[in-house]
């Protein structure tokens, strides 16, 4: 169903994009041993749990960030984890949420 594909795409971009970033950069940050900062971008919707894929993905970013913070604290690392919580912005991602996955990727990439 289309709703499932949209949910999968939104979670893939927002939540799993954040997780993949952690997997890509945290090991190198740990090796360096210097003070480092990870800044994840959520949304004011990350403090709420309303219905919908987008708010769920943003709430998930907050949860993943908190979990990473506790994991890194347990390792006594010098890595700090922050979450930016901007308000709602008019972006191609939000406007075109109903399009197909390929159309989303084209829109998001062309807006950079």
N, C-alpha and C positions, 0 to 999 in steps of 0.2 A: 504493500500500500504506500501511496505517496507520503502520507503523514510519517510513516516509519523512516522512509528515505530522508525526509527533511530533518527529522530528529537526529538521525545518524550523522548527517552532514553538519548540523549545528554543533553537536557534541564533539565531532571530529575536529572542527576548526577551533572552537573556543576551549574546550576542556583538554582534549588530547593534544592540541597544539602546545598548550602550556606544559603538559606532562612530558612531551617529546623534547621540549626545550630544556627541562630539568635533566633529562637523561643525557642530553648532548653536552651540557655545560658544567653540571655539578661535579662530575669526576675530575675534570681539569682544574676547577676551582679548589677542590680538596687537595689535589697534588701541589698546587702553588702555595697553599698555606697562608696566603695573605688575607686580609679582610676584604671580603667581596660582598656585593649586594645583588640579590635577585629581586626584580620588580615585576610582579605579575599584574596584569590589567584585568580587573573584574568589572563591576558596575555597581551602582547603588542597588540594583536588583540582587546583588550578591548577599545583601543583608535580609532579603525576603525570600519566601518560597511560593510565589504565585504560580499559577498554571502556565505551562508553555515551555518549550525547549530552550529558548534563549535564557530566561531567568534560571532555569535548572542548571544550565551550563555555567552561568556566572556564579551561582551559589557553589557549584562544584569547584571552581577556581579558588574560592575562599577556603574551602575544606582542604583541598590539596596543598595550598600554601601553608595552612596551619600544620598539617601533617608533616610537611617537609621541614618546617621550622623546628618542630619537636624532634624529628629525626636528626637534624644537624646539631641541635643543642645537645642531644645525647652523645653525639660524636665529639663534642667539645670543639667544633669547627669555628672558624672565623667568618662563616657565611651567614649573612642576615637576609631574612626573607620579608619582603614588603608586598602589600597589595594596594594598588591604585583603584579608587572607586569613583570614577567619573559618572556624571549624570547621563541621561539619555542624549544621544547625538544622532543627527540625521545622516546616516551613512548608506551607501549602496547595499551593504549587508542587510541592514534592517529593512530598507525599502523593498528589496527584491527577495525576501525570504521565501516566497512561494515559487520561485523559479526552479529549474532543474539544477542539479549539482554542477554540471559543466558551465551553465550560464552563470552561476554564482562565482565560480573560480575566475571566469573571464572578467566579470564585473569588479570583483575585489582586486584582482591583479592590475586591472587597467586604471584603478583609482589611485594607485600609489605613485 
